[in-house]
Amino acid sequence: MPKPRVRRMPREVRERQMIDAAVRVFARCGYSAASMDEIAELAGASKPLIYLYLHSKEDLFGTCIRREAAALLGAVRSAVEPHAPADRRLWDGLRAFFAHTAAHPEGWAVLSCRARTHGEPFDRVVAELREEIVEVVVRLIEEAAEDAVGGAAAGRAPLNGREVTGLAHALVGAAESLAGWANGPAGAVPSAKETAETLMNVAWVGLENLVSGRRWEAAASKAGVVSSG
Amino acid sequence: MPKPRVRRMPREVRERQMIDAAVRVFARCGYSAASMDEIAELAGASKPLIYLYLHSKEDLFGTCIRREAAALLGAVRSAVEPHAPADRRLWDGLRAFFAHTAAHPEGWAVLSCRARTHGEPFDRVVAELREEIVEVVVRLIEEAAEDAVGGAAAGRAPLNGREVTGLAHALVGAAESLAGWANGPAGAVPSAKETAETLMNVAWVGLENLVSGRRWEAAASKAGVVSSG
């Protein structure tokens, strides 16, 4: 019977350790200041092995961004039940978004700030991730509007396409900003559920009013909200 | 009578031209890729004169950020009437914000993306600008809540401090995101007024509901909005 060979660590495990270490260093230092020596040390690997597996600092950074983007999108997608009502889907998606960014602050730092550090090619990866999320939110808003039209009284002012896209951008920006706040240094940090509730309270209630034709009117100075329904 | 001296361009005019050129180049290329040669050429000045007046690429970048931040804050502040009702102040502030970022897309690019390019010292300048804006919005929300409590029926659920801060972060993030969208490459771009209306419709109406105790409830699956007032 042959002796068992000394098994080396499989390549994918090694690579994962390297990418884990790189995300941590990029999150802390940004792209330019991050050193491959530090990444190698943190990964417990030699620098030549990192270059062999992951090619260059630039490639490594791109790999980090794509992995973190896929993990975030995956977490949000798997939390959302496709046939649930639109508000429930938004709520579940927001909670998953805030839970994931809270659990992976370094991944979120790389996606939200550090990816803009480097320039064009990575800007594009992050912009595409963002565009994908905005598209999902656009569809949610449209479906919410349809639910509302189907389920209630007449007199609706339909949302136009550009307004829906604007709303989606507003919501995504609000979520990004809240994730940064929740992960920030400021004392008592809210939970993912609290953060999702804060956003849901403003966004969804405002959205339902919009769909039902209740709008803030610039003309009505004091009272602000005027029902046009 | 002495002959009039040939007047050279005053230093502050020269410096302004240099900073204008630098903002343009930093907005297009980011900090690392921006070249002092290009800035000098665009400013119609010699590189040694730029170094004499503005010291280093790093100092020049810092000067750009501080100037653009001050211009943006100034535009928003001067648009807001201190004694107007809270919703009118928010509306005027938002319109000024979107008008200024639309009129100065390069300044906004430097503040919103490119400032994160470089690392710690500039991150801090931008973070402070943002913190200042969040504080203004926190006060607006608090005053709006007081207006609502003063002007209407009982049964209010008061907002807690962390929730108000969360709302302010959400609103600021939404505004940043909308400014990026409005300045983006995507075809038919909305006007500053439209963008402000989009945000005001969701944020203010949602906010008024919140103040009056009308909240989205995770438990109420289909209908979503439940009045607790």
Chai-1 contact restraints between the chains, C-beta under 6 A:
chainA,res_idxA,chainB,res_idxB,connection_type,confidence,min_distance_angstrom,max_distance_angstrom,comment,restraint_id
A,G30,B,G119,contact,1.0,0.0,6.0,A-B,restraint_1
A,P85,B,K222,contact,1.0,0.0,6.0,A-B,restraint_2
A,D87,B,G224,contact,1.0,0.0,6.0,A-B,restraint_3
A,R88,B,S221,contact,1.0,0.0,6.0,A-B,restraint_4
A,C113,B,R116,contact,1.0,0.0,6.0,A-B,restraint_5
A,R116,B,C113,contact,1.0,0.0,6.0,A-B,restraint_6
A,R116,B,R116,contact,1.0,0.0,6.0,A-B,restraint_7
A,T117,B,T117,contact,1.0,0.0,6.0,A-B,restraint_8
A,G119,B,G30,contact,1.0,0.0,6.0,A-B,restraint_9
A,E163,B,T198,contact,1.0,0.0,6.0,A-B,restraint_10
A,G166,B,T198,contact,1.0,0.0,6.0,A-B,restraint_11
A,H169,B,S177,contact,1.0,0.0,6.0,A-B,restraint_12
A,H169,B,L178,contact,1.0,0.0,6.0,A-B,restraint_13
A,H169,B,W181,contact,1.0,0.0,6.0,A-B,restraint_14
A,A170,B,A174,contact,1.0,0.0,6.0,A-B,restraint_15
A,A170,B,L178,contact,1.0,0.0,6.0,A-B,restraint_16
A,A170,B,L199,contact,1.0,0.0,6.0,A-B,restraint_17
A,V172,B,S177,contact,1.0,0.0,6.0,A-B,restraint_18
A,G173,B,G173,contact,1.0,0.0,6.0,A-B,restraint_19
A,G173,B,A174,contact,1.0,0.0,6.0,A-B,restraint_20
A,G173,B,E176,contact,1.0,0.0,6.0,A-B,restraint_21
A,G173,B,S177,contact,1.0,0.0,6.0,A-B,restraint_22
A,A174,B,A170,contact,1.0,0.0,6.0,A-B,restraint_23
A,A174,B,G173,contact,1.0,0.0,6.0,A-B,restraint_24
A,A174,B,A174,contact,1.0,0.0,6.0,A-B,restraint_25
A,E176,B,G173,contact,1.0,0.0,6.0,A-B,restraint_26
A,S177,B,H169,contact,1.0,0.0,6.0,A-B,restraint_27
A,S177,B,V172,contact,1.0,0.0,6.0,A-B,restraint_28
A,S177,B,G173,contact,1.0,0.0,6.0,A-B,restraint_29
A,L178,B,H169,contact,1.0,0.0,6.0,A-B,restraint_30
A,L178,B,A170,contact,1.0,0.0,6.0,A-B,restraint_31
A,W181,B,H169,contact,1.0,0.0,6.0,A-B,restraint_32
A,T198,B,E163,contact,1.0,0.0,6.0,A-B,restraint_33
A,T198,B,G166,contact,1.0,0.0,6.0,A-B,restraint_34
A,L199,B,A170,contact,1.0,0.0,6.0,A-B,restraint_35
A,M200,B,W216,contact,1.0,0.0,6.0,A-B,restraint_36
A,N201,B,L210,contact,1.0,0.0,6.0,A-B,restraint_37
A,N201,B,R215,contact,1.0,0.0,6.0,A-B,restraint_38
A,N201,B,W216,contact,1.0,0.0,6.0,A-B,restraint_39
A,V202,B,G206,contact,1.0,0.0,6.0,A-B,restraint_40
A,W204,B,W216,contact,1.0,0.0,6.0,A-B,restraint_41
A,V205,B,G206,contact,1.0,0.0,6.0,A-B,restraint_42
A,V205,B,N209,contact,1.0,0.0,6.0,A-B,restraint_43
A,V205,B,W216,contact,1.0,0.0,6.0,A-B,restraint_44
A,V205,B,V225,contact,1.0,0.0,6.0,A-B,restraint_45
A,G206,B,V202,contact,1.0,0.0,6.0,A-B,restraint_46
A,G206,B,V205,contact,1.0,0.0,6.0,A-B,restraint_47
A,G206,B,G206,contact,1.0,0.0,6.0,A-B,restraint_48
A,E208,B,V225,contact,1.0,0.0,6.0,A-B,restraint_49
A,N209,B,V205,contact,1.0,0.0,6.0,A-B,restraint_50
A,L210,B,N201,contact,1.0,0.0,6.0,A-B,restraint_51
A,R215,B,N201,contact,1.0,0.0,6.0,A-B,restraint_52
A,W216,B,M200,contact,1.0,0.0,6.0,A-B,restraint_53
A,W216,B,N201,contact,1.0,0.0,6.0,A-B,restraint_54
A,W216,B,W204,contact,1.0,0.0,6.0,A-B,restraint_55
A,W216,B,V205,contact,1.0,0.0,6.0,A-B,restraint_56
A,S221,B,R88,contact,1.0,0.0,6.0,A-B,restraint_57
A,K222,B,P85,contact,1.0,0.0,6.0,A-B,restraint_58
A,G224,B,D87,contact,1.0,0.0,6.0,A-B,restraint_59
A,V225,B,V205,contact,1.0,0.0,6.0,A-B,restraint_60
A,V225,B,E208,contact,1.0,0.0,6.0,A-B,restraint_61
